[in-house]
Amino acid sequence: MKFWDTSAVVPLCVQGPTSVVVREILAEDASMVVWWGTRTECVSALMRRTREGGTTRADERAARHVLRSLAGAWMEMQPNEALRNTAERLLAVHPLRAADALQLAAALSWCGQAPAGQDFVTFDRRLRDASYREGFTVLPATR
């Protein structure tokens, strides 16, 4: 089981330069854990791509279908006070945006605050650095 950030989920839904690598990671272990807001962040990314002309309406509908399938199978970490407190601590020690701090706090909650040996899948540079410093194994490894 791996924790997946939105930046790694979107390439599962739409073809892009990182799609092959995330599909390989998913093929190794299809058990996904995500933050409660991940689905909404993915929809936001898909709609932005469509508005900006990077995706056709047909491709957007197909991507949303893939997203619904993924969401039907993944485990979501729900918001709670402890997770919010962890996110606020993370904001004090890492140069993260609020949404990324919530992602990382959700990952820490998932692993019981013991990230050693746990995988965190992301392409976001700041989130990669912070999750590594918190003790996660960051995937993909060569980024």
Residue pairs with C-beta under 8 A, 6 or more apart in sequence:
1 29
1 31
1 32
1 33
1 75
2 25
2 29
2 31
2 32
2 33
2 118
2 119
2 120
2 121
2 139
3 33
3 34
3 106
3 107
3 110
3 111
3 118
3 119
3 120
3 121
3 136
4 32
4 33
4 34
4 38
4 74
4 121
4 122
5 34
5 35
5 38
5 100
5 103
5 120
5 121
5 122
5 123
5 124
5 127
6 34
6 35
6 38
6 41
6 42
6 45
6 103
7 122
7 123
7 124
7 127
8 18
8 22
8 25
8 121
8 122
8 123
8 139
9 22
9 32
9 34
9 38
9 42
9 67
9 70
10 16
10 42
10 45
10 46
11 18
11 19
11 22
11 123
12 19
12 22
12 23
12 26
12 66
12 70
13 42
13 46
13 63
13 64
13 66
13 67
13 70
14 46
14 49
14 55
14 59
14 63
18 123
18 140
21 140
22 121
22 140
25 121
25 139
25 140
26 32
30 73
31 75
32 70
32 73
32 74
32 75
33 74
33 75
33 76
33 77
33 107
33 110
34 74
34 75
34 76
34 77
34 106
35 76
35 77
35 102
35 103
35 106
35 107
36 76
36 77
36 78
36 79
36 106
37 99
37 102
38 76
38 103
39 67
39 71
41 99
42 67
43 64
43 67
46 55
46 60
46 63
46 64
46 67
47 60
49 55
49 60
50 56
50 57
50 59
50 60
55 63
75 110
77 83
77 106
77 107
77 109
77 110
79 102
80 109
82 109
83 102
83 105
83 106
83 109
84 102
84 105
86 105
86 108
86 109
86 113
87 98
87 101
87 102
87 104
87 105
88 101
90 96
90 101
90 104
90 105
90 130
90 134
91 98
91 101
94 101
94 104
94 126
94 129
94 130
94 133
95 126
95 130
96 104
96 126
96 127
96 130
97 126
100 124
100 126
100 127
100 130
103 122
103 127
104 120
104 127
104 130
104 131
104 134
107 115
107 118
107 120
107 131
107 136
108 115
108 134
110 118
111 118
114 135
115 131
115 134
115 135
115 136
116 135
117 137
118 136
118 137
119 136
119 137
119 138
119 139
120 131
120 136
120 137
120 138
120 139
121 139
121 140
122 128
122 131
122 138
122 139
123 140
123 143
128 138
128 143
131 138
132 138
